[in-house]
């Protein structure tokens, strides 16, 4: 198809102009008085085929989009904290959360009372959600700085507490609505005093986000950040020090075996 389009462009032929001419030349050869040569007719019918393929593809996309419409991946962790994956546009919006569908849902359910917290590295135009988007993400599958995590918790708290009617909601999303979102939401649940245990906060998030049962949503480094927040807001608080430290020795209880580039090396 690309080669046909390329040739047509060079010879200035519109492939997508419909043609009612027969595909095959009449018996006795091709009359020069005809409007087009045999190959011209071939190009016309090829154009119709290409157009048909594009129409079919477009219909399929609308069909897929219609199938998923109304099945947004949005979870209420609490009545005022929502979690979802990254809102997409273009082709990915057909099988994932669409920006338009998410906006329509939030406008219908919470109108002017919602704010979105984007924890992903990828940014988008805040005006798609009426300017109520805070971009404060970090690399996926990595733990945030403790100061950044506390700042995000304060951001959430500031928005929720600013509404005396308590109708405001915060919508948290990372790339997939799992590890990074779980880290932030669990940390905030501890920050506001709803939980004191990291295990309980993370378990509550998993139960609300994945009712069918889903564990292992956070990495050890992310879990450690939630532990630090729990210690920071414990009574009495355990404030981490800021002194520089040098690692002088590492002791392994067993001898690990590393296999890099098909070469085994023992480290003792």
MOMOSUL-V651247 format. One line per field, one symbol per residue. phi: phi as a letter, one per 20 degrees, with the letter a starting at -180 (. if undefined). psi: psi as a letter, one per 20 degrees, with the letter a starting at -180 (. if undefined). A space follows every 10 residues. Layout:
phi: ???
psi: ???
This chain:
phi: .fffffffff emdefeegcd fffefffnod effffbfgff fgffffffff ffffffffff fffffffefn dfeccefcfc cdcbfffdcm ffffccgegf ffffffffec leddcddeee ffebffffcm mecdebebgf mceefgffff ffffffffff efdfflefcd ddbdfcmcgf ffffffffff genfcddgff ffffgffeec gfobcmedeg ffffffgfff ffdfcffdef edffcdedbc defcefddcd lmdecedc
psi: ghgghgghhh jlpohjoqpj qqgqqqqjap piiqhqrghg hghghhghgg gggggggghg ghggghhipi lqnppogaij oqprrpprrb ghihirpqgg ggggghhhhj djjqqpoojq hprrohihlk jmpoolrrpq kqqrqghhgh hgghgghggh iiohikiqqp opqbgjkegg ggggggghhg gjjhqiphgh ghggghhhhm hioprkiqrg hhhhghghgg hhkroqqnpq rjqpqpohqp pphroqppnp ljppppp.
